[in-house]
Amino acid sequence: MDAKQKKILQEFKKAGARIETKSRVKLKTKADLALFYTPGVGVASSYLAEHPEDARALSVKKNSVAVVSDGSAVLGLGNIGPYGALPVMEGKALIFKEMANVDAWPLVLDTQDVDEIVRTVIAIAPSFGGINLEDIKAPECFEVERRLIEHLSIPVMHDDQYGTAIVVLAGLLNAVKVVKKPLKKLRVVISGAGAAGTACTKLLHLAGITDIIVLDRSGAIYLGREGMNAPKQELSTFTNPNKIIGSLEQVLERADVFIGVSGPNLLTSEHIKTMAPNAIVFALSNPVPEILPDEAKRGGAAVVATGRSDFPNQINNALVFPGIFRGALDKGVTKITEETKLRAAKALAALVPTPTAQKLLPDIFDKRVVPAIAKSVR
Amino acid sequence: MDAKQKKILQEFKKAGARIETKSRVKLKTKADLALFYTPGVGVASSYLAEHPEDARALSVKKNSVAVVSDGSAVLGLGNIGPYGALPVMEGKALIFKEMANVDAWPLVLDTQDVDEIVRTVIAIAPSFGGINLEDIKAPECFEVERRLIEHLSIPVMHDDQYGTAIVVLAGLLNAVKVVKKPLKKLRVVISGAGAAGTACTKLLHLAGITDIIVLDRSGAIYLGREGMNAPKQELSTFTNPNKIIGSLEQVLERADVFIGVSGPNLLTSEHIKTMAPNAIVFALSNPVPEILPDEAKRGGAAVVATGRSDFPNQINNALVFPGIFRGALDKGVTKITEETKLRAAKALAALVPTPTAQKLLPDIFDKRVVPAIAKSVR
């Protein structure tokens, strides 16, 4: 561990936790206790036993989100288990509170079994108004999310999937304004077929982009490729219409957009030069992107974005998830629909009406972001 | 619903929840975000992946307790499910914060199956520094608590069992001072063989009282009684040494102590008159006790306590659970031992060195209570 890392760890130790609880009512006298504990609480309990649908009005369910992870795909660190995941979940809980006044509690799980994760989240769901799944690896995350959405009557979103997809689409909506290309005519290459890559592909397709090629470690995904799991097979049915076979370098030729949600240092300026003119490069691998912004620009990229805060154009989920859950909680929305995801991307993009190559999306501390996204949730 | 109940419900609605989350660090700049979210959080995550034992120093695990209920035995209201239980769990979370600065989060479960409860709590345990079980019915609660204590390396306490038992023993330690009887010579009758009755019996026995008769709905429990479940059979092995058979009225004759954790209005002054002189009556059924204080005194009781805040001598778990978990969290204690329970009862009793019939235990807002109990946890 270097000196800088030691200093960071020291900051984490100093705070202990990043969040704590806070009382919303006073508890100073026996009368307070008699109201909010016994015997008064019996009135609320009896009422909710008869009217469980009113839990949102009378309890923590009103404003709470569980941030749930099994620690199987934490940041770029991989499968580091629940304790490794805990600081990330606390960081999200902190962002939820500061950005959107959502009361989020981190729940890291001592299991990575799909059935167990689903069972556990269903079991604890009555206490929460929403479930933010986080850092669960593909393909397990798809089934976990699908089954929970099916079963629960509170909103469930796997942020690595749709938080990322929404902010990527928002960035792309503004990037095409900068390069003056029609969205639906774009040829998009997506490197990475995990949680983020799969969801980005689906949302971009839903937004009307038909020429998308997704790549995993074996190269381009195409209909009929052997040995693919079910989620990749599904991708192959609506992507890569020309059944292009090949490596990332090969499929990148003449592409308008590169979206990287895969790994560090995959590309050089030489690769970017083979793309169509005015190429858009979203190199989102964190902390080391698929290609550094300067290198991408040397290859002729017109617009470059990364996941990092120290370059322009940070494409960050934190622009999305607080507003999505804020909106869902406020309106009692039980499912985050595809239409909501599209609307959220458009609402976020619309906050920068005249985007430039240096400024695609609003700043993460821009106070307009959460209300705009929340408004798009229906 | 009467006017008073409507007013109480209104207060619950006004606050929405009784607790919320609060940030412990500031998140105002990109530098803050880079420290506590990506990329800084990666340092803490990597470290905890390697050193999970340090989660207490670096995360919410340091100061957090899950208040877990399946809603199967809520207050005197019975099996009213998770939503009915939620206001009680929030009330406890509120008390945890106000009394002991413990960050407790309510988790009400959508299951009442013992295996599922155990599995769920084990699954979510990495996020918490302690587990407070609550309002789970007997006999299921015994197995749930036993299996969780066995499996987890964080403290687990079913408050309806041992929170109650500790405060009852504390009250009794001071009541015998008032009536000047030796503790170990007492003849104690305990009405109720559920969670509280069973734990009280065990702790009083551990404190050296040998003549205890426990009753359930079928009357006195004695060795060899037919049709008893395993927990009652266990009670029969160390209680009722003279194998007295009979109803509550019958076994109450010549008893020194009555402890009611059963139901409303079971006794009259006539029954109390049959007890030994200077009888001690703890009528703890809530909100309606087994006998009202005035009625018990008419029968000659020397010391009377209830669970209610509107009579003298409130015997309330809230005197105990905040300090138990405060102590366990501060010291990294992983099990609440029998010795700790005894010490906690003695520490609580010692805060009123000269008890009277009107004042057995300290007030619930007495600032000395939590530190004294926390100190007894080892």
HADDOCK unambig.tbl for C-alpha pairs under 7 A between the chains (distance, minus, plus):
assign (segid A and resid 5 and name CA) (segid B and resid 43 and name CA) 6.20 0.50 0.50
assign (segid A and resid 8 and name CA) (segid B and resid 35 and name CA) 6.88 0.50 0.50
assign (segid A and resid 8 and name CA) (segid B and resid 40 and name CA) 6.57 0.50 0.50
assign (segid A and resid 9 and name CA) (segid B and resid 43 and name CA) 6.72 0.50 0.50
assign (segid A and resid 9 and name CA) (segid B and resid 44 and name CA) 5.91 0.50 0.50
assign (segid A and resid 12 and name CA) (segid B and resid 58 and name CA) 5.78 0.50 0.50
assign (segid A and resid 13 and name CA) (segid B and resid 57 and name CA) 6.06 0.50 0.50
assign (segid A and resid 13 and name CA) (segid B and resid 58 and name CA) 5.04 0.50 0.50
assign (segid A and resid 15 and name CA) (segid B and resid 24 and name CA) 6.55 0.50 0.50
assign (segid A and resid 15 and name CA) (segid B and resid 25 and name CA) 6.74 0.50 0.50
assign (segid A and resid 16 and name CA) (segid B and resid 57 and name CA) 5.84 0.50 0.50
assign (segid A and resid 16 and name CA) (segid B and resid 58 and name CA) 4.90 0.50 0.50
assign (segid A and resid 16 and name CA) (segid B and resid 59 and name CA) 5.49 0.50 0.50
assign (segid A and resid 16 and name CA) (segid B and resid 60 and name CA) 6.95 0.50 0.50
assign (segid A and resid 16 and name CA) (segid B and resid 62 and name CA) 6.76 0.50 0.50
assign (segid A and resid 17 and name CA) (segid B and resid 24 and name CA) 6.94 0.50 0.50
assign (segid A and resid 17 and name CA) (segid B and resid 58 and name CA) 6.26 0.50 0.50
assign (segid A and resid 17 and name CA) (segid B and resid 59 and name CA) 4.36 0.50 0.50
assign (segid A and resid 17 and name CA) (segid B and resid 60 and name CA) 4.46 0.50 0.50
assign (segid A and resid 18 and name CA) (segid B and resid 23 and name CA) 6.07 0.50 0.50
assign (segid A and resid 18 and name CA) (segid B and resid 24 and name CA) 5.03 0.50 0.50
assign (segid A and resid 18 and name CA) (segid B and resid 25 and name CA) 5.89 0.50 0.50
assign (segid A and resid 19 and name CA) (segid B and resid 21 and name CA) 6.52 0.50 0.50
assign (segid A and resid 19 and name CA) (segid B and resid 22 and name CA) 5.54 0.50 0.50
assign (segid A and resid 19 and name CA) (segid B and resid 23 and name CA) 4.56 0.50 0.50
assign (segid A and resid 19 and name CA) (segid B and resid 24 and name CA) 5.08 0.50 0.50
assign (segid A and resid 20 and name CA) (segid B and resid 21 and name CA) 5.62 0.50 0.50
assign (segid A and resid 20 and name CA) (segid B and resid 22 and name CA) 5.29 0.50 0.50
assign (segid A and resid 20 and name CA) (segid B and resid 23 and name CA) 6.46 0.50 0.50
assign (segid A and resid 20 and name CA) (segid B and resid 24 and name CA) 6.58 0.50 0.50
assign (segid A and resid 20 and name CA) (segid B and resid 103 and name CA) 5.71 0.50 0.50
assign (segid A and resid 21 and name CA) (segid B and resid 19 and name CA) 6.53 0.50 0.50
assign (segid A and resid 21 and name CA) (segid B and resid 20 and name CA) 5.62 0.50 0.50
assign (segid A and resid 21 and name CA) (segid B and resid 21 and name CA) 4.38 0.50 0.50
assign (segid A and resid 21 and name CA) (segid B and resid 22 and name CA) 5.64 0.50 0.50
assign (segid A and resid 21 and name CA) (segid B and resid 103 and name CA) 5.11 0.50 0.50
assign (segid A and resid 22 and name CA) (segid B and resid 19 and name CA) 5.55 0.50 0.50
assign (segid A and resid 22 and name CA) (segid B and resid 20 and name CA) 5.30 0.50 0.50
assign (segid A and resid 22 and name CA) (segid B and resid 21 and name CA) 5.64 0.50 0.50
assign (segid A and resid 22 and name CA) (segid B and resid 22 and name CA) 5.90 0.50 0.50
assign (segid A and resid 23 and name CA) (segid B and resid 18 and name CA) 6.07 0.50 0.50
assign (segid A and resid 23 and name CA) (segid B and resid 19 and name CA) 4.56 0.50 0.50
assign (segid A and resid 23 and name CA) (segid B and resid 20 and name CA) 6.47 0.50 0.50
assign (segid A and resid 23 and name CA) (segid B and resid 94 and name CA) 5.95 0.50 0.50
assign (segid A and resid 24 and name CA) (segid B and resid 15 and name CA) 6.56 0.50 0.50
assign (segid A and resid 24 and name CA) (segid B and resid 17 and name CA) 6.92 0.50 0.50
assign (segid A and resid 24 and name CA) (segid B and resid 18 and name CA) 5.02 0.50 0.50
assign (segid A and resid 24 and name CA) (segid B and resid 19 and name CA) 5.07 0.50 0.50
assign (segid A and resid 24 and name CA) (segid B and resid 20 and name CA) 6.58 0.50 0.50
assign (segid A and resid 25 and name CA) (segid B and resid 15 and name CA) 6.76 0.50 0.50
assign (segid A and resid 25 and name CA) (segid B and resid 18 and name CA) 5.89 0.50 0.50
assign (segid A and resid 27 and name CA) (segid B and resid 98 and name CA) 6.94 0.50 0.50
assign (segid A and resid 30 and name CA) (segid B and resid 309 and name CA) 6.98 0.50 0.50
assign (segid A and resid 35 and name CA) (segid B and resid 8 and name CA) 6.85 0.50 0.50
assign (segid A and resid 36 and name CA) (segid B and resid 91 and name CA) 5.86 0.50 0.50
assign (segid A and resid 37 and name CA) (segid B and resid 88 and name CA) 6.61 0.50 0.50
assign (segid A and resid 37 and name CA) (segid B and resid 91 and name CA) 5.26 0.50 0.50
assign (segid A and resid 39 and name CA) (segid B and resid 287 and name CA) 6.43 0.50 0.50
assign (segid A and resid 40 and name CA) (segid B and resid 8 and name CA) 6.55 0.50 0.50
assign (segid A and resid 41 and name CA) (segid B and resid 87 and name CA) 6.21 0.50 0.50
assign (segid A and resid 41 and name CA) (segid B and resid 88 and name CA) 6.14 0.50 0.50
assign (segid A and resid 43 and name CA) (segid B and resid 5 and name CA) 6.20 0.50 0.50
assign (segid A and resid 43 and name CA) (segid B and resid 9 and name CA) 6.72 0.50 0.50
assign (segid A and resid 44 and name CA) (segid B and resid 9 and name CA) 5.91 0.50 0.50
assign (segid A and resid 44 and name CA) (segid B and resid 87 and name CA) 6.41 0.50 0.50
assign (segid A and resid 45 and name CA) (segid B and resid 84 and name CA) 4.25 0.50 0.50
assign (segid A and resid 45 and name CA) (segid B and resid 85 and name CA) 6.06 0.50 0.50
assign (segid A and resid 45 and name CA) (segid B and resid 87 and name CA) 5.89 0.50 0.50
assign (segid A and resid 46 and name CA) (segid B and resid 84 and name CA) 6.10 0.50 0.50
assign (segid A and resid 48 and name CA) (segid B and resid 83 and name CA) 5.68 0.50 0.50
assign (segid A and resid 48 and name CA) (segid B and resid 84 and name CA) 4.90 0.50 0.50
assign (segid A and resid 49 and name CA) (segid B and resid 80 and name CA) 5.35 0.50 0.50
assign (segid A and resid 49 and name CA) (segid B and resid 81 and name CA) 6.62 0.50 0.50
assign (segid A and resid 49 and name CA) (segid B and resid 83 and name CA) 5.96 0.50 0.50
assign (segid A and resid 49 and name CA) (segid B and resid 84 and name CA) 4.25 0.50 0.50
assign (segid A and resid 52 and name CA) (segid B and resid 83 and name CA) 5.64 0.50 0.50
assign (segid A and resid 55 and name CA) (segid B and resid 83 and name CA) 6.51 0.50 0.50
assign (segid A and resid 57 and name CA) (segid B and resid 13 and name CA) 6.05 0.50 0.50
assign (segid A and resid 57 and name CA) (segid B and resid 16 and name CA) 5.84 0.50 0.50
assign (segid A and resid 58 and name CA) (segid B and resid 12 and name CA) 5.78 0.50 0.50
assign (segid A and resid 58 and name CA) (segid B and resid 13 and name CA) 5.05 0.50 0.50
assign (segid A and resid 58 and name CA) (segid B and resid 16 and name CA) 4.91 0.50 0.50
assign (segid A and resid 58 and name CA) (segid B and resid 17 and name CA) 6.27 0.50 0.50
assign (segid A and resid 59 and name CA) (segid B and resid 16 and name CA) 5.49 0.50 0.50
assign (segid A and resid 59 and name CA) (segid B and resid 17 and name CA) 4.36 0.50 0.50
assign (segid A and resid 59 and name CA) (segid B and resid 86 and name CA) 7.00 0.50 0.50
assign (segid A and resid 59 and name CA) (segid B and resid 87 and name CA) 6.45 0.50 0.50
assign (segid A and resid 60 and name CA) (segid B and resid 16 and name CA) 6.95 0.50 0.50
assign (segid A and resid 60 and name CA) (segid B and resid 17 and name CA) 4.46 0.50 0.50
assign (segid A and resid 62 and name CA) (segid B and resid 16 and name CA) 6.77 0.50 0.50
assign (segid A and resid 80 and name CA) (segid B and resid 49 and name CA) 5.36 0.50 0.50
assign (segid A and resid 81 and name CA) (segid B and resid 49 and name CA) 6.62 0.50 0.50
assign (segid A and resid 82 and name CA) (segid B and resid 126 and name CA) 6.68 0.50 0.50
assign (segid A and resid 83 and name CA) (segid B and resid 48 and name CA) 5.69 0.50 0.50
assign (segid A and resid 83 and name CA) (segid B and resid 49 and name CA) 5.96 0.50 0.50
assign (segid A and resid 83 and name CA) (segid B and resid 52 and name CA) 5.64 0.50 0.50
assign (segid A and resid 83 and name CA) (segid B and resid 55 and name CA) 6.51 0.50 0.50
assign (segid A and resid 83 and name CA) (segid B and resid 126 and name CA) 6.82 0.50 0.50
assign (segid A and resid 84 and name CA) (segid B and resid 45 and name CA) 4.25 0.50 0.50
assign (segid A and resid 84 and name CA) (segid B and resid 46 and name CA) 6.10 0.50 0.50
assign (segid A and resid 84 and name CA) (segid B and resid 48 and name CA) 4.91 0.50 0.50
assign (segid A and resid 84 and name CA) (segid B and resid 49 and name CA) 4.26 0.50 0.50
assign (segid A and resid 85 and name CA) (segid B and resid 45 and name CA) 6.06 0.50 0.50
assign (segid A and resid 86 and name CA) (segid B and resid 59 and name CA) 6.99 0.50 0.50
assign (segid A and resid 87 and name CA) (segid B and resid 41 and name CA) 6.20 0.50 0.50
assign (segid A and resid 87 and name CA) (segid B and resid 44 and name CA) 6.40 0.50 0.50
assign (segid A and resid 87 and name CA) (segid B and resid 45 and name CA) 5.91 0.50 0.50
assign (segid A and resid 87 and name CA) (segid B and resid 59 and name CA) 6.46 0.50 0.50
assign (segid A and resid 88 and name CA) (segid B and resid 37 and name CA) 6.62 0.50 0.50
assign (segid A and resid 88 and name CA) (segid B and resid 41 and name CA) 6.15 0.50 0.50
assign (segid A and resid 91 and name CA) (segid B and resid 36 and name CA) 5.87 0.50 0.50
assign (segid A and resid 91 and name CA) (segid B and resid 37 and name CA) 5.27 0.50 0.50
assign (segid A and resid 94 and name CA) (segid B and resid 23 and name CA) 5.95 0.50 0.50
assign (segid A and resid 98 and name CA) (segid B and resid 27 and name CA) 6.93 0.50 0.50
assign (segid A and resid 103 and name CA) (segid B and resid 20 and name CA) 5.70 0.50 0.50
assign (segid A and resid 103 and name CA) (segid B and resid 21 and name CA) 5.11 0.50 0.50
assign (segid A and resid 106 and name CA) (segid B and resid 127 and name CA) 6.76 0.50 0.50
assign (segid A and resid 107 and name CA) (segid B and resid 124 and name CA) 6.04 0.50 0.50
assign (segid A and resid 107 and name CA) (segid B and resid 127 and name CA) 5.56 0.50 0.50
assign (segid A and resid 108 and name CA) (segid B and resid 124 and name CA) 6.17 0.50 0.50
assign (segid A and resid 108 and name CA) (segid B and resid 126 and name CA) 6.13 0.50 0.50
assign (segid A and resid 108 and name CA) (segid B and resid 127 and name CA) 5.70 0.50 0.50
assign (segid A and resid 109 and name CA) (segid B and resid 123 and name CA) 4.99 0.50 0.50
assign (segid A and resid 109 and name CA) (segid B and resid 124 and name CA) 5.07 0.50 0.50
assign (segid A and resid 109 and name CA) (segid B and resid 126 and name CA) 6.54 0.50 0.50
assign (segid A and resid 110 and name CA) (segid B and resid 122 and name CA) 6.92 0.50 0.50
assign (segid A and resid 110 and name CA) (segid B and resid 123 and name CA) 4.57 0.50 0.50
assign (segid A and resid 110 and name CA) (segid B and resid 124 and name CA) 6.51 0.50 0.50
assign (segid A and resid 110 and name CA) (segid B and resid 126 and name CA) 6.56 0.50 0.50
assign (segid A and resid 111 and name CA) (segid B and resid 123 and name CA) 6.16 0.50 0.50
assign (segid A and resid 120 and name CA) (segid B and resid 120 and name CA) 5.23 0.50 0.50
assign (segid A and resid 120 and name CA) (segid B and resid 123 and name CA) 6.97 0.50 0.50
assign (segid A and resid 122 and name CA) (segid B and resid 110 and name CA) 6.90 0.50 0.50
assign (segid A and resid 123 and name CA) (segid B and resid 109 and name CA) 4.97 0.50 0.50
assign (segid A and resid 123 and name CA) (segid B and resid 110 and name CA) 4.56 0.50 0.50
assign (segid A and resid 123 and name CA) (segid B and resid 111 and name CA) 6.15 0.50 0.50
assign (segid A and resid 123 and name CA) (segid B and resid 120 and name CA) 6.97 0.50 0.50
assign (segid A and resid 124 and name CA) (segid B and resid 107 and name CA) 6.04 0.50 0.50
assign (segid A and resid 124 and name CA) (segid B and resid 108 and name CA) 6.15 0.50 0.50
assign (segid A and resid 124 and name CA) (segid B and resid 109 and name CA) 5.05 0.50 0.50
assign (segid A and resid 124 and name CA) (segid B and resid 110 and name CA) 6.49 0.50 0.50
assign (segid A and resid 126 and name CA) (segid B and resid 82 and name CA) 6.66 0.50 0.50
assign (segid A and resid 126 and name CA) (segid B and resid 83 and name CA) 6.81 0.50 0.50
assign (segid A and resid 126 and name CA) (segid B and resid 108 and name CA) 6.12 0.50 0.50
assign (segid A and resid 126 and name CA) (segid B and resid 109 and name CA) 6.55 0.50 0.50
assign (segid A and resid 126 and name CA) (segid B and resid 110 and name CA) 6.57 0.50 0.50
assign (segid A and resid 127 and name CA) (segid B and resid 106 and name CA) 6.75 0.50 0.50
assign (segid A and resid 127 and name CA) (segid B and resid 107 and name CA) 5.56 0.50 0.50
assign (segid A and resid 127 and name CA) (segid B and resid 108 and name CA) 5.69 0.50 0.50
assign (segid A and resid 287 and name CA) (segid B and resid 39 and name CA) 6.47 0.50 0.50
assign (segid A and resid 309 and name CA) (segid B and resid 30 and name CA) 6.98 0.50 0.50
